[in-house]
Amino acid sequence: MSHPDELKTNLQEKLYLGRTLLSKLANKSSLKKVQGIPKLEKKIRQELKFLEKFEDPAFFSGLKKEHISCSNLIHLGCIVNELMLTTNPSGVMHPFSLKQEFKSKKVTVDIVSEKGHSWIKVVARNPRSLDQNSMGGNQFGQRCILDQVKELVKCSLQNEVLFEPPKVKIIFASGVTKGLHRRICKIGADVGGEIVNVSEDEEDDDGYSDDYDSDEDSESLESEDESDDIIDEEDQDHGVDDTKVNLDITAMIAYVSAMTNGRSKFQFREKILNEQAAWERQRPVKASLERMFGARELVCCTSAMTDFRTILGTLGGPGERERGEKLISRIHVVPDQTSLKTEQLATSGKIKSRSLAIFATGDALRVVTITANTGFIRAAAGQGVTFATVTHESRALTEDKEKTAAPLEGELVEC
């Protein structure tokens, strides 16, 4: 049995660790747009909340050594420390979908970086325990580390980024034996961490877990910065076909809208149109779309073209319909496609059959989809599925709305 003073000291150390981790996350401004930070903070707070009740003398007698040794704060701390060392992280504790023979499951990646091309799993357990675990010495109910690595590698093959599987890297915060390092490399993952030798009489302090399930909902994506770049040069070496782009209906509408073609200086009756007009005056979308299109072949699926024609004929003004026909003449329409990724998605308010056809077509053709449908992207990411996309701001068809709009004071509107 542990001495009460020792328990109290260990408790205070753990509480200090948890509060320090929250402070690190809060004070690192570059992490504010990293998807999943709220989830990581929530898990740290949950651990703290459990331990903080033992600060009350009335509950301290119920504190056991296992309560401290089994706390996941050590593992969470290792994730935070690795996150601080990672260049341009984009996600933490991010769920991805792994399709198995009869069902799908979610696999959590501790840190996603390099625009999704790198997956990092952080392991905090001691090297001797892990070495034994990898050779069949795992305790009842404890997963083998090699099985976890195999699962991550298999999951990466099903979740390509720009049509190349992300590279899996296992970071051993407390070190890794030479044997386990070799076995993991054979599976196809990279390994980080100090190579250590362990003795048989080394203490096995391995109460905590670093294998999280991810059946809880992922946090919603924060608003992304709009990008004018279609594909960086470094990405052209991956599996994406950079000679084409797949157009969502949103991109076609934005391209032909009166608002994006010199007529944004209006006060509309509709709040959303005034918001878009203000954005357009600050950040013109058509020039951005032109850069995305470049000299690439424009393609879209049959469903997208059918709906675009319907929307254009119903809501478009004369100028918008004329520009629409010119754009249509440039587009190669292909049949609706299906892909493994979209087959994994359950339909919902944000994931509709039309959107599935559009994103599946881009995925099947291995081309980037240009879209303003960030709701679909977020909802798919919440189900562990990501697509090769470039986003733009939404713009509506506004020519007919000008009839009830007023030119902005002091602004001359081009006719």
Secondary structure, DSSP 8 states (H G I E B T S, - for coil): ---HHHHHHHHHHHHHHHHHHHHHHHH-GGGTTSBTHHHHHHHHHHHHHHHHGGGSHHHHTT--HHHHHT-THHHHHHHHHHHHHSSSEEEEEEEEEEE-SS-EEEEEEEEEEGGGTEEEEEE-S-HHHHHHIIIII--TT---HHHHHHHHHHHHHHS-BTTB--EEEEEETT-B-HHHHHHHHHHT-EEES-B----TTS-----S-------S-------------S--GGGGGSS--TTEEEE-HHHHHHHH-STTTT---EE-SSHHHHHHHHHHHHS-HHHHHHHHHTT-EEEEEHHHHHHHHHHHHHH--HHHHHHHHHHHHHEEEE-----HHHHT----SS--HHHHHHHHHHHHHT-EEEE--HHHHHHHHHTT----EEE-------TGGGGG-EE-TT-----
